[in-house]
């Protein structure tokens, strides 16, 4: 069942049911009030009659006629019986209205049971024990409350009309409200049904609503869409990633093996081969990096250990020095004195090392000078900031927003090789460690990539949600 129809049914059913329930309660309460009020009037008339009996004892033969004339406008269709202490009838109204269970009511009356109320059809019947001037009396009154029933019937008709009117109004209003409330949900459902997940270019959905829940649901679904797009992109470009990340170590292997081939000195050749065994292991590490990222993309936990970030940097510099022996990296620390614990990270060594290699390769490729600077900043005790600074043509301001997109290469790139994927993978690795990466161009021909990692020792590093 559609939510619009459900809302329509729930709202209308609830309001109509409450209206009918309250109408019934009002009718029942008024009916009980009418009955109680009329019975009190009956009792008052009994007391009044007893007073007249005491006042006009000598007129006993004509007392009934006098009483009826005197009280002709009190009740419609009434019968009253009054008995003395011995339960002998001393007064009977001239009405021919029968009281079928008068004897049973009379027998039930006593000083201990002074009030009995019941009904005979629509007539109210009461039995009363009364003491007047130390003389006990028993009285039975049966009467029809014409005025009370008229008001009760009028109230009943009014409540029925009001209930029907409210029912019609509620049905119309609930139809309007259900359509209005369900509109953003229906719109969201229609837009979701239009999404083609086989097309990786699907856009984020937008729903025009002020509802917090719908906006929150839309926001979370868009996050899911973006996550799905990232996963699709990573899967689609896996070959390009592998090609890009394996390019450097393979180039090193080829270069060194060619050098070993030309060596006539066996000891030197063995030395080169030993070196390439290390490089081959490095190649295996890169493959492991890609596998780790693939596992994390599938939702697995990232394995971490405590390591020193400066040692990883030094290792990366040594590896790059084999391929680029003329390029030099300078290491600086700010401030000069700091705690060694500020160099310790809970991280995955292979992933972090590969992220550093990607940034350092970027420095080499886009530097106009054969040198770059790596600055460790410890001014913030909760973070370690590592800045990679090189001199070269900066990225245009309008291109900065695309810097971490797949296949993007700025107009400052003169190198035709590469797929523009290194920074994408670097950003992903940094984010997996709850850090972030930023690019800035503070002055002419200066490029800075700043990586920030939290230093909390209790940080639990998991795959992104």
C-alpha positions as CSV (number, residue, x, y, z in Angstrom):
1,X,0.0,0.0,0.0
2,X,1.3,3.4,-0.9
3,X,2.3,5.7,2.0
4,X,-0.1,8.4,0.8
5,X,-3.1,6.0,1.1
6,X,-1.8,4.7,4.5
7,X,-1.5,8.3,5.8
8,X,-5.0,9.1,4.5
9,X,-6.5,6.0,6.2
10,X,-4.6,6.5,9.5
11,X,-5.4,10.2,9.9
12,X,-9.1,9.9,8.9
13,X,-9.7,6.7,10.9
14,X,-8.1,8.2,14.0
15,X,-9.9,11.5,13.9
16,X,-13.3,10.0,13.0
17,X,-13.0,7.3,15.7
18,X,-12.1,9.9,18.3
19,X,-15.0,12.1,17.2
20,X,-17.5,9.2,17.4
21,X,-16.0,8.1,20.8
22,X,-16.3,11.6,22.3
23,X,-19.8,12.0,20.9
24,X,-20.9,8.7,22.6
25,X,-19.3,9.8,25.8
26,X,-21.1,13.2,25.7
27,X,-24.4,11.5,25.0
28,X,-24.0,8.9,27.7
29,X,-23.0,11.5,30.3
30,X,-25.9,13.7,29.4
31,X,-28.3,10.8,29.5
32,X,-27.0,9.9,33.0
33,X,-27.3,13.5,34.1
34,X,-30.9,13.7,32.8
35,X,-31.8,10.6,34.7
36,X,-30.2,11.7,37.9
37,X,-31.7,15.2,37.7
38,X,-35.2,13.9,36.9
39,X,-35.1,11.4,39.8
40,X,-34.2,14.2,42.2
41,X,-37.1,16.1,40.9
42,X,-39.3,13.1,41.6
43,X,-38.0,12.9,45.1
44,X,-38.6,16.6,45.6
45,X,-42.2,16.2,44.5
46,X,-42.6,13.2,46.9
47,X,-41.4,15.4,49.8
48,X,-43.7,18.3,48.7
49,X,-46.6,15.9,48.5
50,X,-45.9,14.6,52.0
51,X,-45.9,18.1,53.2
52,X,-49.3,18.7,51.7
53,X,-50.7,15.5,53.2
54,X,-49.6,16.7,56.6
55,X,-51.2,20.1,56.0
56,X,-54.6,18.9,54.6
57,X,-55.4,15.8,56.6
58,X,-59.0,16.7,56.8
59,X,-59.4,16.8,53.1
60,X,-58.2,13.2,52.6
61,X,-61.0,12.2,50.3
62,X,-60.3,14.9,47.8
63,X,-56.6,15.1,48.4
64,X,-55.6,13.3,45.3
65,X,-57.7,15.6,43.1
66,X,-56.3,18.7,44.8
67,X,-52.7,17.4,44.5
68,X,-53.0,16.6,40.8
69,X,-54.6,20.0,40.0
70,X,-51.9,21.7,42.1
71,X,-49.1,19.9,40.3
72,X,-50.6,19.5,36.9
73,X,-47.6,21.1,35.1
74,X,-44.9,19.2,37.0
75,X,-44.5,15.9,35.1
76,X,-46.0,14.4,32.0
77,X,-47.6,11.0,32.6
78,X,-46.9,10.3,36.3
79,X,-47.9,7.9,39.0
80,X,-47.2,8.4,42.7
81,X,-47.9,6.1,45.6
82,X,-47.3,7.0,49.3
83,X,-47.5,4.5,52.2
84,X,-47.4,4.9,56.0
85,X,-45.1,3.3,58.5
86,X,-47.0,0.0,58.1
87,X,-46.7,0.2,54.4
88,X,-50.4,0.9,54.0
89,X,-51.3,3.0,51.0
90,X,-52.4,6.5,52.2
91,X,-52.1,8.4,48.9
92,X,-52.4,7.5,45.2
93,X,-52.3,10.0,42.3
94,X,-55.4,9.8,40.0
95,X,-53.3,8.9,36.9
96,X,-54.1,5.4,35.5
97,X,-50.4,4.7,34.8
98,X,-49.6,1.3,36.2
99,X,-46.5,0.5,38.3
100,X,-45.9,-3.2,37.6
101,X,-43.3,-3.9,40.3
102,X,-44.6,-1.5,43.0
103,X,-44.9,-4.3,45.6
104,X,-41.4,-5.5,45.0
105,X,-40.0,-2.0,45.4
106,X,-42.1,-1.4,48.5
107,X,-40.8,-4.6,50.1
108,X,-37.2,-3.6,49.4
109,X,-37.5,-0.2,51.0
110,X,-36.5,0.1,54.7
111,X,-34.6,2.4,57.0
112,X,-31.4,0.6,55.9
113,X,-32.3,0.8,52.2
114,X,-33.8,4.3,51.7
115,X,-33.4,4.7,47.9
116,X,-34.2,2.5,45.0
117,X,-34.0,3.5,41.4
118,X,-35.0,1.5,38.3
119,X,-36.7,1.9,35.0
120,X,-39.9,0.6,33.4
121,X,-39.5,1.0,29.7
122,X,-38.7,4.7,29.2
123,X,-40.2,5.7,32.6
124,X,-38.0,6.5,35.6
125,X,-39.1,4.7,38.8
126,X,-37.9,5.5,42.2
127,X,-38.7,4.2,45.7
128,X,-37.9,6.4,48.7
129,X,-38.0,5.9,52.5
130,X,-38.6,9.3,54.2
131,X,-39.0,10.4,57.9
132,X,-41.1,13.5,58.5
133,X,-42.0,14.8,62.0
134,X,-40.8,11.5,63.4
135,X,-43.2,9.6,61.2
136,X,-41.8,7.3,58.5
137,X,-43.2,7.1,55.0
138,X,-42.7,5.0,51.9
139,X,-43.1,6.5,48.5
140,X,-43.0,5.2,44.9
141,X,-42.9,7.5,41.9
142,X,-43.1,6.6,38.2
143,X,-42.9,9.3,35.6
144,X,-41.9,10.1,32.0
145,X,-39.3,12.9,31.5
146,X,-40.7,14.3,28.3
147,X,-38.7,17.5,28.5
148,X,-35.4,15.6,29.3
149,X,-35.9,13.1,26.5
150,X,-36.6,16.0,24.1
151,X,-33.3,17.6,25.0
152,X,-31.5,14.2,24.8
153,X,-32.9,13.5,21.3
154,X,-31.9,17.0,20.2
155,X,-28.4,16.4,21.5
156,X,-28.3,13.1,19.8
157,X,-29.2,14.6,16.4
158,X,-26.7,17.4,16.9
159,X,-23.9,15.0,17.7
160,X,-24.8,12.8,14.7
161,X,-24.8,15.9,12.4
162,X,-21.5,17.2,13.8
163,X,-19.9,13.7,13.5
164,X,-20.9,13.4,9.9
165,X,-19.7,16.9,9.1
166,X,-16.4,16.2,10.9
167,X,-16.1,12.9,9.0
168,X,-16.5,14.7,5.6
169,X,-14.1,17.5,6.6
170,X,-11.5,15.1,8.0
171,X,-11.6,12.9,4.9
172,X,-10.9,16.0,2.7
173,X,-8.2,17.4,5.0
174,X,-6.5,14.0,5.5
175,X,-6.5,13.5,1.7
176,X,-4.8,16.9,1.3
177,X,-2.4,16.4,4.2
178,X,-1.4,12.8,3.1
179,X,-0.7,14.0,-0.4
180,X,1.4,16.9,1.0
181,X,3.3,14.8,3.6
182,X,3.9,12.0,1.2
183,X,4.9,14.2,-1.7
184,X,8.7,14.4,-0.9
185,X,8.7,10.6,-0.1
186,X,7.0,9.9,-3.4
187,X,9.4,12.2,-5.2
188,X,12.3,10.5,-3.5
189,X,11.0,7.1,-4.5
190,X,10.5,8.2,-8.1
191,X,14.0,9.6,-8.3
192,X,15.4,6.4,-6.8
193,X,13.6,4.3,-9.4
194,X,15.1,6.4,-12.2
195,X,18.7,5.7,-11.1
196,X,20.6,3.5,-13.4
197,X,23.4,2.0,-11.4
198,X,25.0,0.6,-14.5
199,X,25.7,4.2,-15.5
200,X,28.5,5.5,-13.4
201,X,27.6,9.1,-14.2
202,X,24.4,9.1,-12.1
203,X,23.9,12.3,-10.2
204,X,23.0,13.0,-6.6
205,X,19.3,13.2,-6.0
206,X,17.6,16.4,-4.7
207,X,14.2,16.6,-3.0
208,X,12.4,19.9,-2.3
209,X,11.2,19.5,1.3
210,X,11.7,21.0,4.7
211,X,11.3,17.7,6.5
212,X,14.4,16.9,8.5
213,X,14.0,13.1,8.1
214,X,13.6,13.2,4.3
215,X,16.6,15.6,4.0
216,X,18.6,13.3,6.3
217,X,17.6,10.3,4.3
218,X,18.5,12.0,1.0
219,X,21.8,13.2,2.4
220,X,22.7,9.6,3.5
221,X,21.6,8.1,0.2
222,X,23.7,10.7,-1.7
223,X,26.6,9.6,0.5
224,X,25.9,6.0,-0.5
225,X,25.7,7.1,-4.2
226,X,29.1,8.9,-3.9
227,X,30.5,5.8,-2.1
228,X,29.2,3.6,-4.9
229,X,30.6,5.9,-7.6
230,X,34.0,5.7,-5.9
231,X,33.9,1.9,-5.7
232,X,32.8,1.7,-9.4
233,X,35.6,4.1,-10.3
234,X,38.2,2.2,-8.4
235,X,37.1,-1.1,-10.0
236,X,36.9,0.4,-13.4
237,X,40.3,2.0,-13.2
238,X,42.1,-0.8,-11.4
239,X,44.3,-1.5,-14.4
240,X,45.3,2.1,-14.6
241,X,46.0,2.2,-10.9
242,X,48.2,-0.8,-11.1
243,X,50.0,0.5,-14.2
244,X,50.6,3.8,-12.5
245,X,51.8,2.4,-9.1
246,X,54.0,-0.3,-10.6
247,X,55.6,2.0,-13.2
248,X,58.4,3.3,-10.9
249,X,59.6,0.0,-9.4
250,X,59.5,-1.7,-12.8
251,X,61.5,1.1,-14.3
252,X,64.0,0.7,-11.5
253,X,64.2,-3.0,-12.0
254,X,64.7,-2.7,-15.8
255,X,67.3,0.1,-15.4
256,X,69.3,-1.9,-12.8
257,X,69.1,-5.2,-14.7
258,X,70.4,-3.5,-17.8
259,X,73.2,-2.1,-15.8
260,X,73.9,-5.6,-14.4
261,X,73.9,-7.1,-17.8
262,X,76.6,-4.7,-19.0
263,X,78.8,-5.5,-16.0
264,X,81.8,-7.7,-16.6
265,X,82.8,-7.8,-13.0
266,X,80.9,-10.7,-11.4
267,X,81.0,-9.2,-7.9
268,X,79.5,-6.0,-9.1
269,X,76.9,-7.9,-11.1
270,X,76.0,-9.9,-8.0
271,X,75.8,-6.6,-6.0
272,X,73.3,-5.2,-8.6
273,X,71.3,-8.3,-8.6
274,X,71.1,-8.3,-4.8
275,X,69.9,-4.7,-5.0
276,X,67.2,-5.7,-7.4
277,X,66.0,-8.4,-5.1
278,X,65.2,-5.6,-2.7
279,X,63.5,-3.7,-5.5
280,X,61.5,-6.8,-6.4
281,X,60.3,-7.0,-2.8
282,X,59.3,-3.3,-3.0
283,X,57.3,-4.2,-6.1
284,X,55.6,-6.9,-4.1
285,X,54.8,-4.3,-1.4
286,X,53.1,-2.1,-4.0
287,X,51.0,-5.0,-5.1
288,X,50.1,-5.6,-1.5
289,X,49.1,-1.9,-1.2
290,X,46.7,-2.3,-4.1
291,X,45.3,-5.4,-2.5
292,X,44.9,-3.7,0.9
293,X,43.0,-0.8,-0.7
294,X,40.8,-3.3,-2.5
295,X,40.0,-5.1,0.7
296,X,39.2,-1.9,2.5
297,X,37.0,-0.8,-0.4
298,X,35.0,-4.1,0.2
299,X,34.5,-3.1,3.8
300,X,37.3,-5.0,5.7
301,X,39.2,-3.6,8.6
302,X,42.5,-1.9,8.0
303,X,45.4,-3.6,9.8
304,X,47.7,-1.0,11.6
305,X,50.7,-0.9,13.8
306,X,52.7,1.7,15.7
307,X,55.5,3.1,13.5
308,X,57.7,6.2,13.1
309,X,56.7,8.4,10.3
310,X,60.2,9.8,9.8
311,X,61.7,6.4,9.2
312,X,59.1,5.7,6.5
313,X,60.1,9.0,4.8
314,X,63.8,8.1,4.9
315,X,63.1,4.7,3.4
316,X,61.1,6.3,0.6
317,X,64.0,8.7,-0.1
318,X,66.5,5.9,-0.3
319,X,64.3,4.0,-2.8
320,X,63.8,7.1,-5.0
321,X,67.5,7.9,-4.9
322,X,68.2,4.7,-7.0
323,X,66.1,6.0,-9.8
324,X,66.7,9.7,-9.4
325,X,70.2,10.0,-7.9
326,X,70.6,13.7,-8.7
327,X,67.4,14.7,-6.9
328,X,67.7,15.6,-3.2
329,X,65.2,15.9,-0.4
330,X,65.9,18.1,2.6
331,X,64.3,17.2,5.9
332,X,63.3,19.9,8.4
333,X,61.6,19.8,11.8
334,X,59.5,22.6,13.3
335,X,60.0,23.4,16.1
336,X,63.5,22.1,16.6
337,X,62.6,20.3,19.9
338,X,59.7,18.0,20.1
339,X,58.8,14.7,21.7
340,X,59.7,11.6,19.8
341,X,56.3,10.2,20.5
342,X,55.0,12.9,18.1
343,X,56.6,10.9,15.3
344,X,54.7,7.8,16.1
345,X,51.6,6.9,14.1
346,X,49.1,4.1,14.3
347,X,49.0,3.3,10.6
348,X,49.5,0.7,7.9
349,X,53.1,1.0,6.9
350,X,52.7,-0.2,3.3
351,X,49.9,2.2,2.5
352,X,51.5,5.2,4.2
353,X,54.8,4.6,2.5
354,X,53.1,4.4,-0.9
355,X,51.3,7.7,-0.2
356,X,54.6,9.4,0.6
357,X,56.2,7.9,-2.6
358,X,53.3,9.2,-4.7
359,X,53.7,12.8,-3.3
360,X,57.6,12.6,-3.6
361,X,57.3,11.4,-7.2
362,X,55.0,14.3,-7.8
363,X,57.7,16.7,-6.4
364,X,60.3,15.2,-8.7
365,X,58.1,15.3,-11.8
366,X,57.0,18.9,-11.3
367,X,60.2,20.6,-9.9
368,X,62.2,23.1,-11.8
369,X,65.1,22.4,-9.3
370,X,66.6,19.0,-8.4
371,X,65.5,19.4,-4.9
372,X,62.5,19.5,-2.6
373,X,61.9,20.0,1.1
374,X,60.0,17.9,3.6
375,X,58.8,19.8,6.7
376,X,57.6,18.1,9.8
377,X,55.4,20.4,11.9
378,X,54.6,19.5,15.5
379,X,53.1,22.8,16.7
380,X,49.7,21.1,17.2
381,X,50.3,18.3,19.8
382,X,47.3,16.3,18.4
383,X,48.5,16.2,14.8
384,X,51.6,15.6,12.8
385,X,51.8,17.7,9.7
386,X,54.1,16.7,6.9
387,X,54.6,19.3,4.1
388,X,56.2,18.4,0.7
389,X,57.5,21.6,-0.8
390,X,58.9,22.0,-4.3
391,X,59.6,24.8,-6.7
392,X,57.8,24.6,-10.0
393,X,54.9,25.8,-12.1
394,X,51.8,25.9,-9.8
395,X,48.4,24.5,-10.6
396,X,45.8,27.1,-11.8
397,X,43.3,28.2,-9.2
398,X,40.4,26.9,-11.3
399,X,42.0,23.5,-11.6
400,X,42.6,23.0,-7.9
401,X,39.1,21.5,-7.3
402,X,39.9,18.7,-9.8
403,X,43.3,17.9,-8.3
404,X,42.2,14.7,-6.6
405,X,39.9,13.5,-9.4
406,X,40.6,10.5,-11.5
407,X,42.7,11.1,-14.6
408,X,43.1,14.8,-13.9
409,X,46.4,16.3,-15.1
410,X,46.9,20.1,-14.8
411,X,48.0,22.3,-17.6
412,X,51.3,22.7,-15.7
413,X,52.1,19.1,-16.6
414,X,54.6,18.6,-19.4
415,X,55.1,14.9,-18.7
416,X,52.9,12.9,-21.2
417,X,53.2,9.7,-19.1
418,X,51.1,8.8,-16.1
419,X,47.3,8.6,-15.8
420,X,46.7,11.3,-13.1
421,X,45.8,8.7,-10.5
422,X,48.6,9.0,-8.0
423,X,47.0,11.8,-6.0
424,X,43.6,10.0,-6.0
425,X,45.2,6.9,-4.4
426,X,47.2,9.1,-2.0
427,X,44.1,10.9,-0.8
428,X,42.3,7.6,-0.3
429,X,45.1,6.2,1.8
430,X,45.3,9.4,3.9
431,X,41.6,9.4,4.5
432,X,41.7,5.7,5.6
433,X,44.0,6.9,8.4
434,X,41.5,9.7,9.4
435,X,43.8,12.3,8.0
436,X,43.5,14.8,5.1
437,X,45.7,16.1,2.3
438,X,45.8,19.8,1.1
439,X,47.4,21.6,-1.7
440,X,48.5,25.3,-1.5
441,X,50.4,27.8,-3.6
442,X,51.5,30.4,-1.1
443,X,53.9,32.2,-3.5
444,X,55.0,32.2,-7.1
445,X,56.4,28.8,-8.3
446,X,56.0,27.2,-4.8
447,X,53.8,24.1,-4.5
448,X,53.0,22.6,-1.1
449,X,51.2,19.3,-0.4
450,X,50.4,19.0,3.3
451,X,49.4,15.7,4.9
452,X,47.8,15.7,8.4
453,X,47.5,12.7,10.6
454,X,45.9,12.5,14.1
455,X,48.3,11.3,16.8
456,X,45.7,9.9,19.2
457,X,47.1,6.6,20.5
458,X,43.7,5.2,21.1
459,X,42.5,5.9,17.5
460,X,40.7,3.0,16.0
461,X,41.4,2.9,12.2
462,X,38.6,1.2,10.3
463,X,37.5,1.2,6.8
464,X,35.3,4.2,5.9
465,X,31.6,3.9,6.4
